Structures are given as C-alpha cells and as structure tokens.
Amino acid sequence: ADTSELFRRLDALGSGEQEAVARAEYGDQLAKVAKVLGEAYYLNILAHPELWEDPDGRAKAVKDAVAAFSKQIVQNIRQVNDAHDLRFRVPLEALDRIQRRPSAGLNPASPTAGRSTRAQRRRARKPDQGGGAR
C-alpha cells in the first residue's frame, strides 16, 4: 500500500525526474521482494520449515528486509511531501543473500526436489559395462 501511495504522491507532487528515479530504483527492488515472499521461498519456509536449514533465521531475515524496504518507502513519501529529492538508503542486496544461503540437502523449492532424472535412473539400472577389474 505504501508503494502505491509513494507513486500517487510523486505523480501529484513530484517532478517527472523524481518519478523516473523512483521507478528505476523500486522496479528491481519490488521484483526481489515479490520473489523472496513467493511460494518458492518465504511461503515455502513457513509451510515446510522441516525442509529448510535454520527456517527461523531465514524467515527473520526476510521480515527484516521487508521492514527496511517499507521504512524506506515511508521516508521517500515524507521527502516528496516536503519537496525534497528522493534518497535511497536501504540497499536490498540482503534479499539476494537470503535466497543464496546454503541449505543442507535438497532445495525444497525446486520443482524436481527429491526426484532423480531419467539419466540418473538409467545409470543406476545398468550393470557396469566398462572393462572394469577382472
């Protein structure tokens, strides 16, 4: 809701340059937030915590990043209201790091998690056909 409000106010009160800067800055960040909050990560952690290493830590990292993002949007709304230039201070590289954290075992978000490929099954069925030790 705050994101919509920021752009509504930029349209009414801001300069075209400010709106362009905000679109460029927030476009990538909103895509990252949506990806992290989606079914493949945050919602999956909440639904299947037993499948994730440190699910509480991961969930907290997502919540902290989203809170920082929301705080930045509110600060930008205040800047627009006060006719100041927008300043972006909260880098969301944390969202990138969140999804790249190593986990033990399979990634439960993977559509093939727990499944072997056809090639893997074929190799498992074939007896050793190489000229092994005799």
PyMOL commands that set and color helices and strands:
alter all, ss='L'
color gray80, all
select helices_A, chain A and resi 2-13+16-37+42-47+49-51+55-81+93-100+118-125
alter helices_A, ss='H'
color red, helices_A
deselect
rebuild
show_as cartoon
